[in-house]
Amino acid sequence: KNLDELINFYTSSLREVDQLQREFMQMSTDIIYSDGKEDLDPIINRAHERHRKIVNKAQAAFTQLLETSTWPPLGQMSNNSTHTDIIAPKLRDHNSRVAYLMVDALRYELGVVLKQRLSEDYPVELLSACAQFPTITLVGMASLLPGADSNLNLILNDGKLEPVIGDQAVSTVQQRMSTFRREYGDRF
């Protein structure tokens, strides 16, 4: 009915379809070198078709709902606020150690697997956040930086899109790491 429900549906259960497809793709790749693989091609192709059909249906619903909604939907966290709302408060406690993983295009279903593996040894929290548009690496990585919630802007520089926070370009890994160094000094 709305984007919030669709996002919650994906994070609670539909993500399992992506997880199973990823695992199936890995398994089918593993058997490429075994005898009799040709016999499995129709099954593999059918599984890919079914996954594509489900994903296309969800994507069509998402696109249709996005046309008439705000982004991010009310009740959903934005990537831009991740640092301010989640990371910065933890870093204010100088006695705590925080690992902040910035991963480009980490699908939610892979985040669930990572959380499961890390939580065997560490306290782990997994939250979903809505990506900053346009959903390209350059913008996505910049949206996770300190100050992105209030000072992230996208400008055209020589015909190329460039994210800036305040007046600082944050297009490269070095520029993004400098943002953390300026904010946290020796804690980074």
Secondary structure, DSSP 8 states (H G I E B T S, - for coil): --HHHHHHHIIIIIHHHHHHHHHHHHHHHHTTTSTTHHHHHHHHHHHHHHHHHHHHHHHHHHHHHHHTS-SS-TTS-BHHHHIIIIIHHHHH-TT--------TT--HHHHHHHHHHHTTTS-------B--SS-SHHHHHHTTSTTHHHHEEEEEETTEEEEEETTEE--SHHHHHHHHHHHHGGG-
